[in-house]
Amino acid sequence: MKKTMFHRLLSLALAVLLVAGLLATGVLAASNSTVVLHPSVGSTVTGVKVKVGDKIDGHPITSISGYDITVDLGTYNVNNGTFRLPYAKDIWEGVDNNKVDYISWAGSGSNKRSEGGSALLANGKNTAYYYFKGVPVLPTFTLNYDANGGTGAPASQTYKATSEYERSHTFTISSQIPTREGYTFLGWSTDRNATTASYQPNGSIVVTGTTTLYAVWESNERYTVIYNDGKANGESFAEQKHENLKAGTATPAWQGETDKPVWEDHVFVGWEPEVAETVTESVKYVAQWKDDKNHNGIDDDLEDKLTVVYNDGEAEGASFADQKHENLLPGTATPAWEGETDKPVWEDHVFVGWEPEVAEKVTESVKYVAQWKDDKNHNGIDDDLEDKLTVVYNDGEAEGASFADQKHENLLPGTATPAWEGETDKPVWEDHVFVGWEPEVAEKVTESVKYVAQWKDDKNHNGIPDDEEDKLTVVYNDGEAEGDSFADQKHENLLPGTATPAWEGETDKPAWKDHLFNGWAPEVSETVKESVTYVAQWKNDRNNNGIDDDQEEKYTVTYSDGVDGEEIFMDQVYEGLLEGEATPKFDGKNPTRKGYTFVGWKPEAAEKVTATVTYVAQWKKLDAVQTGDSMNLTVWFCLLGVAGMGFVSAVVLAKKKQDDK
């Protein structure tokens, strides 16, 4: 049972799906292609003449939205089929007098169609856009009247055309006459300022739109017209007066030999006020002028202006500042260069013209640049055209020791002589003074010349020639040595400021036995300033060690008998001794002492003094047999004599024996 129920439900579901599929297919099949008719540009549509259900080209209208009409083509597949486009007046209200210009077709094929023509269909939506020419506007023609200063002008006349093709209308001019105090009505004119009438009352006039007729009046007054030359103040023409002129008559013309006034350096540009064609009032016409300095008949203000500049060129402002002449008219005389002289001046140069050459008249904007040539000698002649000279400076007898030749070539006559050039203002040569040039240097160059330096000795370098100075003497004297050191040395004819001559000797300073040289009095000056004697100064130097004795330590040598309680001899004391001096000898013979023999000093006496010392006598006691000193001496002499005689005898005997052999 359950299985049967399941089968039933499944069958029902399948049936529902089948029905849904069929319904969907039917819905899809119902989307037919359509044509939409749409009024577009220039439309004057006011309503729709057809209704839903009506047919166009055999197809039903299915909807109307606003003025858009939709036609169902009955099937979707209409590709390459055709649809006849209806006339606008058959489907819409308000287009009877508005012609369709063309129909823009949004379907298949060409997109531009005409009413009643066929259009190629495409599947889906096709749209026809109706473009209208627009409803023609019927013109209105109007004729207005203007009393033009008077009163009582007729009312305006109007005509409405009945056809768009009417282009004008003929009006009958009103018979009503306007009035104006002091004036006579002459008729009508389309020109407000007319003095003669073109139309009369009851006459006709053709109007193509809107036209205004102005009353033409003639004044009952009489007027005067004057022509005056204005700021020319009579230089152009004398005043011309025309009197008793009737209003509306032609204004008398200015009269002259030419068709318009003439005034030198000016151009006539009209009258102020502008001359009226006819006389309407008393008036003075004043001539108006514009400058015309170049006489070409054109107002100077209307012409391009030119500029002329004078520039001093390579002088770069040293001659003159730029002279600028602006707002010049073509054809006028070229302004001249202006200066205190008739032509520019620049130091050390001569002016030779302008580049380009100055034109007689101005034809373009131009810069005239001054051209120069060197003129170092200021004689107004181009230096390149003159003979050149040479100046040489030579150091003469210095032969190059002062300076090398200085040669100045290509010098111009009359120029300043070039100065000698050096680190100082004049030449220098060791031990000499410069005293001028030979020949004397000229202020200006007049010829080729060699200037030779002239010199004088100047050994003391004080800038004064030696032969013009007083001479001095320096003497060296050995002072208290009184010639034992050296003879006087005299140096004469010395120049102030020269180095003081040195003392001359075998050594670098004077020497004197047992003395030390201690300088000169006065102290020797580095240079000679006056005549002077330098005297040698000395210090004692007994020990000849080169040290002033006064500056050395002094020693004492004493000789003593060395015996206590008995004075053999008085102590001999030598004080103030210098190191290195010979030791003073004991004064007298060797000391003697009764019963003793003197055997020397202790310590042994040194040859030279080296320190303070006491030499003590040394004694040897004699034997007892000796009776005294005198006896001892006699005995010793006797023994010595005997011994000598024995020695001589022995020698003689030996000699004889030798001879005998």
C-alpha positions in Angstrom: 0.0 0.0 0.0 2.8 2.4 0.9 4.6 1.6 -2.3 1.5 2.4 -4.3 1.2 5.8 -2.5 4.8 6.6 -3.3 4.3 5.8 -7.0 1.3 8.1 -7.1 3.1 11.0 -5.5 6.1 10.6 -7.9 3.7 10.6 -10.9 2.0 13.8 -9.6 5.4 15.6 -9.2 6.4 14.6 -12.7 3.1 15.9 -14.0 3.6 19.2 -12.2 7.1 19.6 -13.7 5.7 18.9 -17.2 3.0 21.5 -16.8 5.5 24.1 -15.5 7.8 23.4 -18.5 4.9 23.8 -20.9 3.8 27.1 -19.2 7.4 28.4 -19.4 7.6 27.6 -23.1 4.3 29.3 -23.7 5.5 32.5 -21.8 8.7 32.6 -23.8 6.8 32.1 -27.0 4.5 35.1 -26.1 7.5 37.7 -26.4 6.7 39.0 -29.9 8.8 41.6 -31.8 7.3 45.1 -31.8 7.4 48.5 -33.6 7.3 51.7 -31.5 6.2 54.9 -33.2 7.7 58.0 -31.5 7.3 61.7 -32.3 10.7 63.4 -32.0 12.4 66.7 -32.9 10.1 69.5 -34.1 7.0 67.7 -32.9 3.8 69.6 -32.5 1.8 66.5 -31.4 -1.1 67.3 -29.1 -2.8 63.9 -28.9 -3.2 60.4 -30.4 -5.8 59.7 -33.1 -5.6 55.8 -32.8 -6.4 53.5 -29.9 -5.3 50.1 -28.6 -6.7 47.3 -30.8 -6.5 49.4 -34.0 -4.2 48.0 -36.7 -1.3 49.6 -38.5 0.0 47.8 -41.6 -2.2 44.8 -40.5 -0.7 44.6 -37.0 -2.6 45.5 -33.8 -1.7 48.4 -31.4 -1.0 46.8 -28.0 -0.1 49.9 -25.9 -0.1 53.7 -26.0 2.3 55.5 -23.6 2.1 59.3 -23.8 2.4 59.9 -27.6 4.4 56.6 -28.1 2.4 53.9 -30.0 3.5 50.2 -29.7 2.5 47.8 -32.5 2.8 44.0 -31.9 4.1 42.1 -34.9 2.5 38.8 -33.8 5.8 36.8 -33.7 9.3 37.1 -32.5 11.0 36.0 -35.7 10.5 39.0 -38.0 14.0 39.4 -39.2 14.2 40.8 -42.7 10.5 41.3 -42.8 9.0 44.8 -43.7 6.7 47.3 -42.0 4.9 50.2 -43.8 5.4 53.4 -41.8 2.1 55.3 -41.3 1.6 59.1 -42.0 2.0 61.2 -38.9 -1.3 63.0 -39.5 -3.1 59.6 -39.5 -2.0 58.7 -36.0 -1.3 62.0 -34.1 -3.3 65.2 -33.4 -1.7 68.6 -34.1 0.5 67.8 -37.0 -1.7 68.7 -39.9 0.4 71.8 -40.8 3.7 70.3 -39.6 5.4 68.3 -42.2 7.6 65.3 -41.4 11.1 65.9 -42.5 12.3 62.2 -42.2 11.9 59.1 -40.0 14.9 57.7 -38.2 14.5 54.0 -38.2 16.1 51.9 -35.4 15.5 48.4 -36.9 17.4 46.7 -39.7 18.9 48.2 -42.8 19.0 51.9 -43.6 18.0 54.1 -40.7 16.4 57.0 -42.7 12.8 56.5 -44.0 9.8 58.5 -45.2 6.1 58.4 -44.4 4.3 55.6 -46.3 7.6 53.9 -47.0 8.7 50.4 -45.9 11.2 49.7 -43.2 13.3 46.5 -42.7 12.4 44.7 -39.5 14.8 43.2 -36.9 13.9 40.6 -34.2 12.9 42.4 -31.0 12.0 46.1 -30.6 12.0 48.3 -33.6 11.6 52.1 -33.2 10.6 54.8 -35.7 11.6 58.4 -34.7 9.5 61.0 -36.5 11.5 64.2 -37.2 9.2 67.2 -38.0 10.0 70.4 -39.9 8.0 72.4 -37.5 4.8 74.5 -37.9 5.4 77.6 -40.1 5.1 81.0 -38.3 3.0 83.5 -40.1 4.7 87.0 -40.2 3.3 90.2 -38.8 4.1 93.6 -40.6 4.1 96.9 -38.6 4.3 100.5 -39.6 5.2 102.9 -36.7 5.2 106.8 -36.7 7.6 109.0 -34.8 6.9 112.8 -34.5 10.7 113.2 -34.2 10.6 116.2 -31.8 7.0 117.1 -32.6 3.6 115.9 -31.4 0.6 114.3 -33.0 2.2 111.3 -34.6 -0.4 108.8 -36.2 -1.1 105.5 -34.5 0.9 102.4 -35.6 -0.5 100.2 -38.3 -0.3 96.3 -38.2 -1.0 93.5 -40.7 -1.0 89.7 -39.9 0.0 87.5 -42.9 -2.4 84.7 -44.0 0.3 82.6 -45.5 3.8 81.7 -44.5 4.9 82.7 -48.0 4.0 86.4 -47.6 7.2 88.5 -47.4 6.0 92.1 -47.3 2.9 94.3 -47.0 2.0 97.7 -48.6 0.6 100.2 -46.1 -1.2 103.5 -47.0 0.5 106.2 -45.0 -1.8 108.0 -42.5 -3.1 111.4 -43.6 -2.7 112.7 -40.0 -0.1 115.5 -39.9 2.1 116.0 -36.7 3.1 119.5 -35.5 6.2 121.1 -34.0 6.6 124.7 -32.9 8.9 126.8 -35.0 9.2 124.1 -37.7 7.4 123.2 -41.0 6.4 119.5 -41.6 8.0 118.3 -44.8 6.8 114.7 -44.8 8.2 111.3 -43.6 11.5 109.4 -43.8 12.8 106.2 -42.4 16.0 108.2 -41.4 15.6 110.0 -38.1 18.1 112.7 -39.3 16.8 113.2 -42.7 16.3 116.8 -44.0 14.2 115.8 -47.0 11.0 113.7 -47.0 10.8 110.4 -48.8 7.1 109.7 -48.1 4.0 111.9 -47.9 0.6 111.4 -46.1 -1.8 109.2 -48.0 1.1 107.8 -50.0 2.2 104.1 -49.8 5.1 102.3 -48.3 6.2 98.6 -48.5 7.1 97.1 -45.1 9.0 93.8 -44.8 8.9 93.7 -41.0 8.7 96.6 -38.7 9.4 100.1 -40.1 9.3 103.4 -38.4 8.6 106.7 -40.3 10.2 109.8 -38.7 8.7 113.2 -39.3 11.0 115.5 -41.3 11.1 119.1 -40.2 12.4 122.3 -41.6 13.3 124.9 -39.1 11.8 128.3 -39.6 15.1 129.8 -38.2 18.3 130.7 -40.2 21.7 129.4 -39.1 25.4 130.2 -39.4 28.1 127.6 -40.1 31.8 128.5 -39.3 34.9 126.6 -40.2 37.9 127.3 -37.9 41.5 125.8 -38.1 41.6 125.2 -34.3 45.0 124.9 -32.6 46.7 126.0 -35.9 45.6 129.5 -34.9 45.3 130.8 -38.4 48.4 129.1 -39.8 46.2 126.7 -41.8 43.4 128.9 -43.0 41.4 132.0 -42.0 38.0 131.4 -40.5 35.3 130.7 -43.0 31.7 131.9 -42.1 28.5 130.9 -43.9 25.4 132.9 -42.7 21.6 133.0 -43.2 21.4 129.3 -43.8 18.1 127.5 -43.9 17.6 124.4 -41.8 17.7 121.3 -43.9 19.8 122.8 -46.6 23.1 121.1 -47.4 25.9 122.2 -45.1 28.3 124.4 -47.1 31.7 122.6 -47.6 35.0 124.0 -46.4 36.8 125.7 -49.2 40.5 125.6 -50.0 43.1 124.8 -52.6 43.0 121.2 -51.5 40.1 119.0 -50.5 41.0 119.4 -46.8 43.0 121.8 -44.7 46.8 121.7 -44.5 49.1 122.6 -41.6 52.8 122.1 -41.6 54.0 119.0 -39.5 50.4 118.0 -39.0 47.7 115.9 -40.6 44.0 116.9 -40.8 41.9 114.2 -39.1 38.4 115.8 -39.3 36.1 118.4 -37.8 34.7 118.7 -34.3 31.8 118.3 -34.3 31.5 116.1 -37.4 30.1 118.1 -40.2 26.4 117.4 -40.6 25.0 116.7 -44.0 22.4 119.4 -43.7 22.1 122.5 -41.6 20.2 121.9 -38.4 21.7 124.6 -36.1 24.3 127.3 -36.0 27.6 125.5 -35.5 31.4 126.0 -35.5 33.3 123.2 -37.1 36.9 123.2 -35.6 39.6 121.4 -37.6 41.2 118.6 -35.7 44.9 117.8 -36.1 47.4 115.1 -35.3 51.1 115.4 -35.5 52.7 114.4 -38.8 56.4 115.2 -38.3 57.5 112.9 -41.1 55.0 114.5 -43.6 53.6 111.2 -44.8 50.0 112.1 -44.2 49.6 109.5 -41.4 48.8 110.4 -37.8 52.1 109.9 -35.9 50.2 108.2 -33.1 49.2 105.5 -35.5 52.6 104.7 -36.8 55.2 102.3 -35.5 57.9 104.3 -33.7 61.5 103.6 -34.2 64.5 104.0 -31.8 68.0 105.3 -32.6 70.7 104.6 -30.0 74.3 106.0 -29.9 76.7 103.7 -28.1 80.4 104.3 -27.3 81.3 100.7 -28.2 84.5 99.3 -26.7 84.8 102.4 -24.6 82.1 100.8 -22.4 80.8 104.1 -21.0 84.1 105.8 -20.6 83.3 108.2 -23.5 79.6 108.8 -23.1 76.5 107.1 -21.8 74.1 105.6 -24.3 72.0 108.2 -26.0 68.6 106.8 -26.8 66.1 108.6 -29.1 62.8 106.9 -28.9 59.4 107.3 -30.6 61.0 108.4 -33.9 58.9 108.5 -37.0 60.0 106.8 -40.2 61.4 109.3 -42.7 62.3 112.0 -40.1 65.8 113.3 -39.8 68.1 111.0 -37.8 68.9 112.7 -34.5 72.5 113.8 -34.2 74.8 112.5 -31.5 75.0 115.1 -28.7 78.1 116.2 -26.8 80.3 119.1 -25.8 82.3 118.5 -29.0 81.2 117.7 -32.5 82.2 114.1 -32.1 82.8 111.6 -29.2 86.0 111.7 -27.3 87.7 108.9 -25.4 91.0 109.2 -23.7 94.0 107.7 -25.7 91.7 107.1 -28.7 90.6 108.9 -31.8 87.0 108.6 -33.1 86.8 107.2 -36.7 83.1 107.0 -37.3 79.9 105.0 -36.5 79.0 101.5 -37.4 76.8 101.4 -39.3 77.2 104.7 -41.0 74.5 107.2 -39.7 71.6 107.4 -42.1 70.3 110.8 -43.1 66.7 109.7 -42.2 65.3 107.2 -39.8 64.2 104.1 -41.6 64.5 101.4 -38.9 65.4 101.0 -35.2 69.2 101.0 -35.1 72.2 101.2 -32.8 75.1 103.3 -34.0 78.3 102.1 -32.3 81.3 104.5 -32.1 84.4 103.1 -33.7 87.8 104.0 -32.2 91.5 103.8 -33.0 94.3 104.1 -30.5 95.7 107.6 -30.1 98.1 107.4 -27.2 99.8 110.6 -28.1 96.6 112.6 -28.3 97.4 114.2 -31.7 94.2 113.1 -33.3 96.0 110.7 -35.7 95.4 106.9 -35.6 98.5 105.4 -33.9 98.6 102.7 -36.6 99.4 105.4 -39.2 102.4 106.9 -37.3 106.1 106.1 -37.2 107.1 104.4 -33.9 110.0 105.2 -31.6 112.1 103.2 -29.1 113.3 104.1 -25.6 116.0 102.0 -23.9 117.2 102.2 -20.3 120.8 100.8 -19.8 122.6 100.5 -16.5 125.9 101.9 -17.9 129.1 100.9 -16.1 127.2 98.5 -13.9 127.2 96.3 -17.0 124.0 94.4 -16.0 124.8 94.2 -12.3 122.0 96.7 -11.6 119.4 95.8 -14.2 119.0 94.3 -17.7 118.3 96.7 -20.5 114.7 97.8 -20.6 113.5 98.4 -24.1 110.2 100.2 -24.9 109.3 99.8 -28.5 106.5 101.1 -30.8 106.2 104.4 -28.9 104.4 107.3 -30.4 105.8 110.8 -30.7 104.5 113.0 -28.0 103.5 110.2 -25.6 104.9 110.3 -22.1 108.3 108.7 -21.9 108.0 105.3 -20.2 109.5 105.3 -16.8 112.3 103.0 -15.8 110.8 100.0 -14.0 112.2 98.4 -10.9 111.4 97.4 -7.3 112.5 100.8 -6.2 111.9 104.2 -7.7 115.4 104.3 -9.2 118.1 101.9 -10.1 120.3 100.3 -7.5 123.9 99.0 -7.7 125.9 97.7 -4.8 128.4 100.2 -3.3 127.1 102.9 -5.7 124.5 105.7 -5.8 122.4 106.5 -8.8 122.9 110.1 -9.9 120.7 110.3 -13.0 120.4 109.4 -16.7 122.5 110.4 -19.6 120.9 112.1 -21.5 118.3 113.4 -19.1 115.0 111.7 -19.5 112.6 113.8 -21.6 109.0 114.2 -20.4 107.7 113.0 -23.8 109.1 110.8 -26.5 110.5 112.8 -29.5 113.0 110.4 -30.9 114.5 106.9 -30.4 117.0 107.2 -27.5 119.1 105.2 -25.0 119.1 106.5 -21.4 122.3 105.4 -19.6 122.4 105.2 -15.8 125.1 107.4 -14.1 126.7 106.2 -10.9 129.0 107.4 -8.1 130.7 105.4 -5.4 128.7 104.9 -2.2 130.6 102.4 -0.1 128.8 103.3 3.0 125.4 102.8 1.4 123.9 106.1 2.7 122.7 107.3 -0.7 125.3 110.1 -0.8 128.2 110.0 -3.3 131.4 109.2 -1.4 133.3 112.1 -2.9 130.8 114.5 -1.4 131.2 113.3 2.2 133.8 114.2 5.0 136.2 111.3 5.7 137.0 109.9 9.1 140.0 108.2 10.8 140.1 105.2 13.1 143.3 104.5 15.2 144.1 101.4 17.3 146.6 102.0 20.1 148.1 99.4 22.6 147.6 101.8 25.6 149.8 101.1 28.6 151.8 98.5 26.7 153.4 101.5 25.1 154.3 99.7 21.9 155.2 96.4 23.5 152.0 94.8 22.1 151.7 96.5 18.7 152.4 99.7 16.9 149.5 102.1 16.3 147.2 101.1 13.4 145.7 104.1 11.6 142.8 103.8 9.1 142.1 107.1 7.2 139.6 108.4 4.6 136.8 106.3 6.1 133.2 107.0 5.2 130.5 107.5 7.8 128.4 104.4 8.2 131.0 102.0 6.7 132.0 99.0 8.8 134.7 100.0 11.3 138.0 98.4 10.2 139.1 95.6 12.4 142.3 95.6 14.4 144.9 93.6 12.5 147.3 91.1 14.0 148.6 87.6 13.9 145.9 86.6 16.4 142.4 87.7 16.6 143.2 90.2 19.5 146.3 92.0 20.8 148.7 90.2 23.1 151.2 91.6 25.8 153.4 89.4 27.9 152.0 88.7 31.4 148.8 90.5 30.5 145.3 89.7 29.3 143.6 91.9 26.6 140.4 93.3 28.1 138.7 95.2 25.1 139.0 98.6 23.7 138.1 102.0 25.1 135.8 103.2 23.8 134.1 100.0 22.7 134.6 99.6 18.9 131.5 100.7 17.0 130.1 98.4 14.3 130.2 101.3 11.8 132.3 104.4 11.5 130.5 107.4 13.0 133.4 109.7 13.9 137.2 109.9 14.0 138.3 107.9 17.0 141.2 106.2 18.8 140.5 102.8 20.2 142.9 102.1 23.2 143.6 98.5 24.2 142.7 97.7 27.8 144.8 95.2 29.8 144.6 93.0 32.9 147.5 91.2 34.6 148.0 87.6 33.7 151.3 86.6 35.2 150.6 82.9 34.9 149.6 83.4 31.2 146.5 81.2 31.5 144.3 83.7 29.8 142.4 84.6 33.0 142.5 88.0 34.7 144.8 87.6 37.7 142.3 89.6 39.7 139.7 86.9 39.1 141.9 84.0 40.2 142.4 82.3 43.6 145.8 83.3 45.2 148.2 80.9 46.9 150.9 81.2 49.6 154.3 79.5 49.6 156.2 79.4 53.0 159.7 78.2 53.7 160.1 77.1 57.4 163.2 75.7 59.4 161.0 73.1 61.0 162.9 73.3 64.3 161.0 73.8 67.5 162.4 76.0 70.2 165.2 77.3 68.0 165.0 79.7 65.0 167.5 78.5 62.3 166.0 81.1 59.9 163.0 83.3 59.8 160.0 81.9 57.8 160.1 83.1 54.2 156.4 83.7 53.2 155.4 84.4 49.5 151.8 85.5 49.2 149.4 86.3 46.3 150.9 83.6 44.1 149.0 82.4 41.0 148.5 78.8 40.0 151.1 77.9 37.4 153.6 80.5 38.5 157.2 79.4 39.2 157.5 78.5 42.8 159.6 81.2 44.5 163.1 80.0 45.5 164.3 80.0 49.1 166.0 83.3 49.5 169.7 82.6 50.2 172.0 79.7 50.2 170.8 76.4 51.6 170.1 76.8 55.3 172.7 75.7 57.8 172.3 74.3 61.4 175.0 73.5 63.8 175.5 69.8 64.2 173.1 69.1 61.3 173.3 68.9 57.6 170.4 70.3 55.4 169.1 67.5 53.3 166.2 69.2 51.5 162.6 70.3 51.8 159.5 68.5 52.8 157.5 68.3 50.7 159.9 68.6 47.8 159.6 72.1 46.3 157.4 72.0 43.2 158.5 73.7 40.0 155.2 75.6 39.8 152.6 76.8 42.3 149.5 74.6 42.4 148.3 75.3 46.0 149.2 77.0 49.2 152.1 75.1 50.7 154.7 75.2 53.5 158.1 73.8 52.6 159.8 72.5 55.8 163.6 72.2 55.9 164.9 68.6 56.6 168.0 68.1 58.7 170.5 65.2 59.3 172.5 65.1 62.5 176.3 64.9 62.2 178.6 62.2 64.1 180.2 63.1 67.5 184.0 63.3 66.2 183.1 66.1 64.2 183.7 69.2 66.2 181.8 71.5 64.3 180.5 72.4 61.0 183.8 74.1 59.9 185.8 71.1 60.8 183.6 68.8 59.1 183.8 70.8 55.9 187.6 71.0 55.9 187.9 67.3 56.5 185.6 66.5 53.7 187.5 68.7 51.3 190.8 67.1 52.2 189.5 63.7 51.7 188.0 64.7 48.4 191.4 66.1 47.3 193.3 63.0 48.2 190.8 60.8 46.5 191.1 62.9 43.3 194.8 62.8 43.3 194.8 59.1 43.7 192.3 58.7 40.8 194.5 60.9 38.6 197.6 58.9 39.4 195.9 55.7 38.7 194.7 56.9 35.4 198.2 58.2 34.4 199.8 54.9 35.5 197.3 52.9 33.5 197.9 55.0 30.4 201.7 54.5 30.7 201.3 50.8 31.0 199.2 50.8 28.0 201.7 52.8 26.0 204.5 50.5 27.1 202.8 47.5 25.7 
